[in-house]
Amino acid sequence: MTARELAALAARAADDAQARDVVVLDVGDVLAITECFVVASAGNVRLVRTVMDRVEAAVRAGTGRSPRSVEGLGESQWVLADYGDVVVHVFLDATREYYDIERLYLDVPVVEWRARAGH
């Protein structure tokens, strides 16, 4: 599975778990440490945890992979799961607005992650 495919799988899982504003960024040309970021938001800390749980379960079911590390679960305002070639960020709405991570990567390609009709 390519990094883009893994990122799309994670993005769909986040979306299915009611995350908002799910975006996949291809950061491979500007970051040496990973290929894609998945960025998503949730309205409360419980939903942040739920979204990340659903992402981890979907990735494990689809690929057999678990994250190398997960950070931020304690406060659940910004939870990050590192899969090596893909890093998943799930933010509390206000925290995402504050850090505005997408602003740092305005020049990178946005990856289409939604399943196409008939697929």
FIKOLZA-1660 file (N, C-alpha, C; in steps of 0.1 Angstrom, whole numbers, plus 5000, padded with zeros to 4 digits):
% residues 119
   i   px   py   pz ch aa at
   1 5009 4988 5000  A  M  N
   1 5000 5000 5000  A  M CA
   1 5009 5012 5000  A  M  C
   2 5006 5022 4991  A  T  N
   2 5014 5034 4990  A  T CA
   2 5010 5043 5002  A  T  C
   3 5018 5053 5004  A  A  N
   3 5016 5063 5014  A  A CA
   3 5002 5070 5011  A  A  C
   4 5000 5074 4999  A  R  N
   4 4987 5080 4995  A  R CA
   4 4975 5072 4998  A  R  C
   5 4977 5059 4995  A  E  N
   5 4966 5049 4998  A  E CA
   5 4963 5048 5013  A  E  C
   6 4974 5047 5021  A  L  N
   6 4973 5046 5035  A  L CA
   6 4966 5059 5041  A  L  C
   7 4971 5070 5036  A  A  N
   7 4965 5083 5040  A  A CA
   7 4950 5084 5037  A  A  C
   8 4946 5079 5025  A  A  N
   8 4932 5080 5021  A  A CA
   8 4924 5070 5030  A  A  C
   9 4929 5059 5033  A  L  N
   9 4923 5050 5042  A  L CA
   9 4920 5056 5056  A  L  C
  10 4931 5063 5061  A  A  N
  10 4930 5070 5074  A  A CA
  10 4920 5081 5073  A  A  C
  11 4920 5089 5062  A  A  N
  11 4911 5100 5060  A  A CA
  11 4896 5095 5060  A  A  C
  12 4894 5084 5053  A  R  N
  12 4880 5079 5052  A  R CA
  12 4875 5075 5066  A  R  C
  13 4884 5068 5074  A  A  N
  13 4881 5064 5087  A  A CA
  13 4877 5076 5096  A  A  C
  14 4885 5086 5095  A  A  N
  14 4883 5099 5103  A  A CA
  14 4869 5105 5099  A  A  C
  15 4867 5105 5086  A  D  N
  15 4854 5111 5081  A  D CA
  15 4842 5102 5086  A  D  C
  16 4844 5089 5085  A  D  N
  16 4833 5080 5090  A  D CA
  16 4831 5082 5105  A  D  C
  17 4841 5086 5112  A  A  N
  17 4839 5089 5127  A  A CA
  17 4835 5103 5130  A  A  C
  18 4830 5110 5120  A  Q  N
  18 4824 5123 5122  A  Q CA
  18 4835 5134 5124  A  Q  C
  19 4847 5132 5119  A  A  N
  19 4857 5143 5119  A  A CA
  19 4853 5153 5109  A  A  C
  20 4858 5165 5111  A  R  N
  20 4855 5176 5102  A  R CA
  20 4867 5181 5094  A  R  C
  21 4864 5186 5083  A  D  N
  21 4875 5192 5075  A  D CA
  21 4887 5183 5073  A  D  C
  22 4885 5171 5069  A  V  N
  22 4896 5161 5067  A  V CA
  22 4903 5165 5054  A  V  C
  23 4916 5166 5055  A  V  N
  23 4925 5169 5044  A  V CA
  23 4937 5160 5044  A  V  C
  24 4941 5156 5032  A  V  N
  24 4954 5148 5031  A  V CA
  24 4963 5157 5023  A  V  C
  25 4975 5159 5028  A  L  N
  25 4985 5167 5022  A  L CA
  25 4997 5159 5018  A  L  C
  26 5002 5160 5006  A  D  N
  26 5014 5153 5002  A  D CA
  26 5026 5161 5005  A  D  C
  27 5032 5159 5016  A  V  N
  27 5043 5167 5021  A  V CA
  27 5057 5161 5018  A  V  C
  28 5057 5150 5011  A  G  N
  28 5070 5143 5008  A  G CA
  28 5081 5151 5002  A  G  C
  29 5077 5161 4993  A  D  N
  29 5088 5169 4987  A  D CA
  29 5093 5180 4996  A  D  C
  30 5087 5183 5007  A  V  N
  30 5092 5193 5016  A  V CA
  30 5096 5188 5029  A  V  C
  31 5092 5176 5033  A  L  N
  31 5096 5170 5045  A  L CA
  31 5103 5156 5043  A  L  C
  32 5115 5154 5048  A  A  N
  32 5122 5142 5046  A  A CA
  32 5117 5131 5055  A  A  C
  33 5109 5134 5065  A  I  N
  33 5105 5124 5075  A  I CA
  33 5092 5117 5072  A  I  C
  34 5084 5121 5063  A  T  N
  34 5071 5115 5060  A  T CA
  34 5067 5119 5046  A  T  C
  35 5057 5111 5041  A  E  N
  35 5051 5114 5028  A  E CA
  35 5038 5122 5028  A  E  C
  36 5030 5118 5037  A  C  N
  36 5016 5125 5038  A  C CA
  36 5012 5128 5052  A  C  C
  37 5005 5139 5053  A  F  N
  37 4998 5143 5065  A  F CA
  37 4983 5141 5063  A  F  C
  38 4976 5135 5073  A  V  N
  38 4962 5135 5073  A  V CA
  38 4958 5145 5084  A  V  C
  39 4950 5155 5082  A  V  N
  39 4946 5165 5091  A  V CA
  39 4931 5165 5093  A  V  C
  40 4926 5164 5105  A  A  N
  40 4912 5164 5108  A  A CA
  40 4909 5171 5121  A  A  C
  41 4896 5175 5123  A  S  N
  41 4892 5182 5135  A  S CA
  41 4880 5175 5141  A  S  C
  42 4878 5177 5154  A  A  N
  42 4867 5172 5161  A  A CA
  42 4862 5183 5171  A  A  C
  43 4850 5183 5174  A  G  N
  43 4844 5194 5183  A  G CA
  43 4846 5192 5198  A  G  C
  44 4850 5180 5202  A  N  N
  44 4853 5179 5217  A  N CA
  44 4863 5168 5219  A  N  C
  45 4869 5167 5231  A  V  N
  45 4880 5158 5233  A  V CA
  45 4876 5144 5232  A  V  C
  46 4864 5140 5235  A  R  N
  46 4860 5127 5234  A  R CA
  46 4859 5122 5219  A  R  C
  47 4855 5131 5211  A  L  N
  47 4854 5128 5197  A  L CA
  47 4868 5128 5191  A  L  C
  48 4877 5136 5195  A  V  N
  48 4891 5135 5191  A  V CA
  48 4896 5121 5193  A  V  C
  49 4894 5116 5205  A  R  N
  49 4899 5102 5208  A  R CA
  49 4892 5092 5200  A  R  C
  50 4879 5094 5198  A  T  N
  50 4871 5084 5190  A  T CA
  50 4876 5084 5176  A  T  C
  51 4879 5096 5170  A  V  N
  51 4884 5096 5156  A  V CA
  51 4897 5089 5155  A  V  C
  52 4906 5092 5164  A  M  N
  52 4919 5085 5164  A  M CA
  52 4917 5070 5166  A  M  C
  53 4909 5066 5175  A  D  N
  53 4906 5051 5177  A  D CA
  53 4901 5045 5164  A  D  C
  54 4892 5052 5157  A  R  N
  54 4887 5046 5144  A  R CA
  54 4898 5046 5133  A  R  C
  55 4906 5056 5133  A  V  N
  55 4917 5056 5123  A  V CA
  55 4926 5044 5126  A  V  C
  56 4930 5043 5138  A  E  N
  56 4939 5032 5142  A  E CA
  56 4933 5018 5138  A  E  C
  57 4920 5016 5141  A  A  N
  57 4914 5004 5138  A  A CA
  57 4913 5001 5123  A  A  C
  58 4909 5011 5116  A  A  N
  58 4908 5010 5101  A  A CA
  58 4922 5006 5095  A  A  C
  59 4932 5013 5099  A  V  N
  59 4945 5011 5094  A  V CA
  59 4950 4997 5097  A  V  C
  60 4948 4993 5110  A  R  N
  60 4951 4979 5114  A  R CA
  60 4944 4969 5106  A  R  C
  61 4931 4971 5104  A  A  N
  61 4923 4961 5097  A  A CA
  61 4927 4961 5082  A  A  C
  62 4930 4972 5076  A  G  N
  62 4933 4973 5062  A  G CA
  62 4947 4970 5058  A  G  C
  63 4956 4971 5068  A  T  N
  63 4971 4969 5065  A  T CA
  63 4978 4960 5075  A  T  C
  64 4972 4958 5086  A  G  N
  64 4980 4951 5097  A  G CA
  64 4990 4960 5104  A  G  C
  65 4990 4973 5101  A  R  N
  65 5000 4982 5107  A  R CA
  65 4994 4989 5119  A  R  C
  66 5002 4991 5129  A  S  N
  66 4999 5000 5140  A  S CA
  66 5008 5012 5140  A  S  C
  67 5005 5023 5146  A  P  N
  67 5013 5035 5146  A  P CA
  67 5026 5032 5153  A  P  C
  68 5037 5038 5148  A  R  N
  68 5050 5037 5155  A  R CA
  68 5049 5044 5169  A  R  C
  69 5042 5055 5169  A  S  N
  69 5039 5062 5182  A  S CA
  69 5027 5070 5181  A  S  C
  70 5021 5073 5192  A  V  N
  70 5009 5082 5193  A  V CA
  70 5012 5092 5204  A  V  C
  71 5010 5104 5201  A  E  N
  71 5012 5115 5211  A  E CA
  71 5000 5123 5213  A  E  C
  72 4998 5129 5225  A  G  N
  72 4987 5138 5228  A  G CA
  72 4975 5132 5233  A  G  C
  73 4974 5119 5235  A  L  N
  73 4961 5113 5239  A  L CA
  73 4957 5118 5253  A  L  C
  74 4966 5122 5262  A  G  N
  74 4963 5126 5275  A  G CA
  74 4953 5138 5275  A  G  C
  75 4957 5148 5268  A  E  N
  75 4948 5160 5268  A  E CA
  75 4938 5160 5256  A  E  C
  76 4942 5152 5246  A  S  N
  76 4933 5151 5234  A  S CA
  76 4929 5164 5227  A  S  C
  77 4939 5173 5227  A  Q  N
  77 4936 5186 5219  A  Q CA
  77 4943 5185 5206  A  Q  C
  78 4954 5177 5205  A  W  N
  78 4961 5175 5192  A  W CA
  78 4967 5161 5194  A  W  C
  79 4961 5151 5187  A  V  N
  79 4966 5138 5188  A  V CA
  79 4973 5135 5175  A  V  C
  80 4985 5129 5176  A  L  N
  80 4993 5126 5164  A  L CA
  80 4996 5111 5164  A  L  C
  81 4993 5104 5153  A  A  N
  81 4997 5090 5151  A  A CA
  81 5007 5090 5140  A  A  C
  82 5019 5084 5143  A  D  N
  82 5030 5083 5133  A  D CA
  82 5031 5069 5127  A  D  C
  83 5028 5068 5114  A  Y  N
  83 5029 5055 5107  A  Y CA
  83 5041 5055 5099  A  Y  C
  84 5050 5064 5100  A  G  N
  84 5063 5065 5092  A  G CA
  84 5060 5073 5080  A  G  C
  85 5054 5067 5070  A  D  N
  85 5052 5074 5057  A  D CA
  85 5039 5083 5058  A  D  C
  86 5031 5081 5068  A  V  N
  86 5019 5089 5070  A  V CA
  86 5018 5093 5084  A  V  C
  87 5015 5106 5087  A  V  N
  87 5013 5111 5100  A  V CA
  87 4999 5116 5101  A  V  C
  88 4991 5111 5110  A  V  N
  88 4977 5115 5112  A  V CA
  88 4976 5125 5123  A  V  C
  89 4970 5137 5121  A  H  N
  89 4968 5147 5131  A  H CA
  89 4953 5149 5133  A  H  C
  90 4948 5147 5145  A  V  N
  90 4934 5149 5149  A  V CA
  90 4934 5160 5159  A  V  C
  91 4928 5172 5156  A  F  N
  91 4928 5183 5164  A  F CA
  91 4914 5186 5170  A  F  C
  92 4914 5191 5182  A  L  N
  92 4902 5198 5187  A  L CA
  92 4901 5210 5178  A  L  C
  93 4888 5214 5175  A  D  N
  93 4886 5225 5166  A  D CA
  93 4894 5238 5169  A  D  C
  94 4894 5242 5181  A  A  N
  94 4901 5255 5185  A  A CA
  94 4916 5253 5184  A  A  C
  95 4921 5241 5187  A  T  N
  95 4935 5239 5186  A  T CA
  95 4940 5239 5171  A  T  C
  96 4932 5233 5162  A  R  N
  96 4935 5233 5148  A  R CA
  96 4936 5248 5143  A  R  C
  97 4926 5255 5147  A  E  N
  97 4925 5269 5143  A  E CA
  97 4937 5277 5148  A  E  C
  98 4941 5274 5160  A  Y  N
  98 4953 5281 5166  A  Y CA
  98 4966 5278 5159  A  Y  C
  99 4969 5265 5156  A  Y  N
  99 4981 5261 5150  A  Y CA
  99 4981 5263 5135  A  Y  C
 100 4969 5262 5129  A  D  N
 100 4968 5264 5114  A  D CA
 100 4979 5257 5106  A  D  C
 101 4980 5244 5109  A  I  N
 101 4991 5236 5103  A  I CA
 101 4990 5236 5087  A  I  C
 102 4979 5237 5081  A  E  N
 102 4978 5237 5067  A  E CA
 102 4984 5250 5061  A  E  C
 103 4985 5261 5068  A  R  N
 103 4991 5273 5064  A  R CA
 103 5006 5271 5061  A  R  C
 104 5012 5262 5068  A  L  N
 104 5026 5259 5066  A  L CA
 104 5029 5251 5054  A  L  C
 105 5019 5245 5048  A  Y  N
 105 5020 5236 5037  A  Y CA
 105 5011 5240 5025  A  Y  C
 106 5010 5253 5023  A  L  N
 106 5001 5258 5012  A  L CA
 106 5005 5254 4998  A  L  C
 107 5018 5251 4996  A  D  N
 107 5024 5248 4983  A  D CA
 107 5024 5233 4980  A  D  C
 108 5020 5225 4989  A  V  N
 108 5020 5210 4987  A  V CA
 108 5007 5205 4981  A  V  C
 109 5007 5195 4973  A  P  N
 109 4995 5190 4967  A  P CA
 109 4985 5184 4978  A  P  C
 110 4973 5187 4975  A  V  N
 110 4962 5181 4983  A  V CA
 110 4957 5168 4976  A  V  C
 111 4957 5157 4984  A  V  N
 111 4954 5144 4978  A  V CA
 111 4939 5142 4980  A  V  C
 112 4932 5138 4969  A  E  N
 112 4918 5134 4969  A  E CA
 112 4917 5120 4976  A  E  C
 113 4909 5120 4986  A  W  N
 113 4908 5107 4994  A  W CA
 113 4894 5101 4994  A  W  C
 114 4885 5108 4990  A  R  N
 114 4871 5103 4990  A  R CA
 114 4870 5092 4979  A  R  C
 115 4863 5082 4982  A  A  N
 115 4861 5071 4972  A  A CA
 115 4853 5076 4960  A  A  C
 116 4857 5073 4949  A  R  N
 116 4849 5077 4937  A  R CA
 116 4837 5068 4935  A  R  C
 117 4826 5073 4929  A  A  N
 117 4814 5066 4926  A  A CA
 117 4818 5053 4918  A  A  C
 118 4812 5042 4923  A  G  N
 118 4815 5030 4916  A  G CA
 118 4827 5022 4920  A  G  C
 119 4835 5028 4930  A  H  N
 119 4847 5022 4935  A  H CA
 119 4845 5017 4949  A  H  C
% end
